[in-house]
């Protein structure tokens, strides 16, 4: 007996796998159903990418990998707000367009012990913009279009027609040219090096873990959070550094 997917993430991951396996599908358009593209994890139920990590398989992480590493170009047609995990879906696509009313937010700084340090790096935006993203500021679609994160900014009625027009353009290219070019462009994407990732792992653990649950409790209870910061106040001045985590020969 085949078990039906129990979450939206599992359903999306399965659809992506089917699209990737189907030779008739040569480009994928990812959009939302309703006024919001993706509002991220359900924090009231304790959801979230990191919260569901560890040994347990995370279908949302599967989605990100399928978009990021899958062999077919993915176009994001952002029909509304893309927050937290929703932003992560968009940043992993190859081409992006959004309605003018859309808002974007990298939310890690509000929920974890380390903000979204890698998103601006992946997006290849200037340092102050990357810092703004990492610290959880919200961006309008207009602003993201101006800094080059979005390819197109359109009215709501034009979103899907324009997305399909972009997909149709891809299909006019010689097949090998399309596949090879997408593959080559993806190899050129910026990515944090291993030492930087080790530093991020250390910083994810550098602080009072009780703050992780406090941020979710405050969100669910619609109150101002009461953060502790560090179990030992002196840890504020004992931050891990690249030198302290660096791989040594």
N, C-alpha and C positions, 0 to 999 in steps of 0.2 A: 504493500500500500504506500503510495507516494504522499508524503506529508506536505501540505500547503505552506507556503511562506507565511510566517507569523507576523512579520513587520513590513512596513513600507520599504525600509532599506533592503530587505531580502528580496522583495518583489522587483525593485529597481535593478538590483545587482543581477537577478536572473534575466531580466529583459536585456540588459547590456550584454550579458554572455551570449544570449541568443542572437542578438544583432551582430556581434563580433564573429560568431560562428557561421552566419548566413552570408554566402558569397554574393547574394543579390543586394545586400546592404553595403554601400560604399562610403556613406557618411552618416553621422548620427546628430540629430538635433535634440538638445535637452532643454525642456521648459517645465514650468509649473502648471498646476491645474487650479485656477482660482486667482484671487488678488495678490497672493504671495508666491514668490518663486520657491523659497525654502527658509523657514524661520529658525532652522537649527534644531538642536536636541530638545527634548521635553525635560526641562530642568526640574519640574515639579515631581517627576518620577525618578529623578536621579540620573537621567540619561546624559550622554556625552561621549565623545570619542575616547578620551583618556579614561573616563570612568568605566568604560566597557572593555578596556584593553586587557593586557596580560595574556594568560593562556586561553581565555575564552575568545572564540572567533567573533569578529566584529563585522557585520555585513556592510556597515557604512564605510569602513576602511576598504572593504572589497570594492565598493563603488569608486572610491578615489583612485584605487590602483587600476581598475578597468579603464577609467577615463585617461589617466596619466600615461599608462603603459600599453593600452590597447592599440591594435594596428590600424584603426580607422579614425579619421579626423572627427572631432566632436565640436559642435557649435552650441554655445549657450545662448538661448533666447530668454533673457531675464524679464519676466512679466511682472515682477514686483520685488518686494524686499528680499535680499539675500544676506542673512545674518548668521554669524558663527559657522556652523557646518554648511549652510547654504552658500556662504562666501567661498568656502573651500572647494565646493563643487565647481563654482564658476572659475576660480583661478587655475584649475587643472585642465580646463578646456583649451582648445586650440584657437578658436575664433569666438568673439563675444559681442552680442548686441543687447541693448536693454531699453525698456520704456523710460521716458523722462522722469517718471515719478518714483523709480526704484531707489532704494537706499541700500547701502552696503556697510557691513561692520565685521571686523575681525574681533572675536569676543574673548579670546583666551585670557587677556589681562583681567577681565572681570570675574573669571571662573577658576583660574588655576594659579600656581605660584610663579608662572613665567608667561609673559604675554606672547603674542604671535610674532616672534622674532624673525621667522623665516619667510613670511608672506610677502613682505616688500622686497626681499631678496629674490624670491622666485619671480615676482612681477617685474623685477629689474627697474624699479622706480628710484628717484633720488632719495638720499639718506633722510632728510627731514620728513618726506612723505612716508617712507618706510617706518620711521619712528612713530608718526601719527597713527599709522595702521596698527602697529604693535601695541600701542597704548589704548586701543579700543575706541578711538574716535569714529564717528559715523561719516560716511562719504555719500554725497549725492551722485546720481548717475552722470550728471553734467560734469562734475569734478573728475570722476574717473575717466570720462571720455577725454577731457582736456589733458590729463596726464598720460593718456595712451593705454590705459588698462582695458578700455572698451573700444571695439572697432566701429560700432555704429550706435547712434542714439536716435530712437524713432518714437513716433506716436504709437499708442497701444494697438490701433487698428492695423498698423504696418509691421508689427513685430514678426509674426509668423511668415507673411509673404516675403519680407526681407531676409529672414533666416533661410527660407527655402530657396530664395534666389542665390544666396551665398553657397548653399549646398549644390545647387544646380551648376554653378560656376565650377565647383570642384569636379563635377562629373564630365565637364568638357575637356579636362586635361587628359593627356595620355595616362593610362593606368599606372605604368611604372613611374612616370614623372610625379604623379600625385603621391603615391606610396613612398617613393624614395625621398621626396622633398619633405613630407611630414616627418619621416623618420630622421632625416638629417637635422631639421629644425629642432626637434625634440632633444637630440644629443647636445645641442648648444644651449639648452636651458640652464640658467644658473642654479646651483645647489650648494648648500652648506657642506664644507668639508668634514671629514671624520672627527677631527679635534673639536670643531665647532659644535658638532652633534653631541660629543661627549660633554662639553660644557653645558649645553642645553639640558642634558639629562641630569647633570649635577644640580643645576639651578631649579629644575622641576621638583627636586627634593629639598631645596634650601629654604625652609620656612615652616611655619606651624601648619601641619596638615589639617588641623581643625578648621582653618579658614576655607578649605575647599568645600566642606559641608555647610559652613556658615553662609557662603555666598548663595548656595542653592536654597537654604532655608529662608534666607531673607527675601530671595526672589519669590518663592512660593507664598510667603506670608505678607508680601508687599510692604516690607519695612526696610529701614536703613540697616545695613550689615554692621556688625561689631567685630572687626578683624583684630586678631592678636598679633600677627606679623611673624614673630619668631618665638620659639619656646625659650630660647636663651637670647635675651636682648643683644648680647655681644656678637651673635651671629650676623647681625646687621653689618658688622665691620669685618667679617670673615668670609667674604664672597669667594666662591671658586673662580679661578682664572684660567685662561687658555694654557698658561704655563703649568698650572697645577694638574691639568687633566691631559696634557700633551702626551701623545704616544712616543715612547722612547725606544730607540734601537737596542 
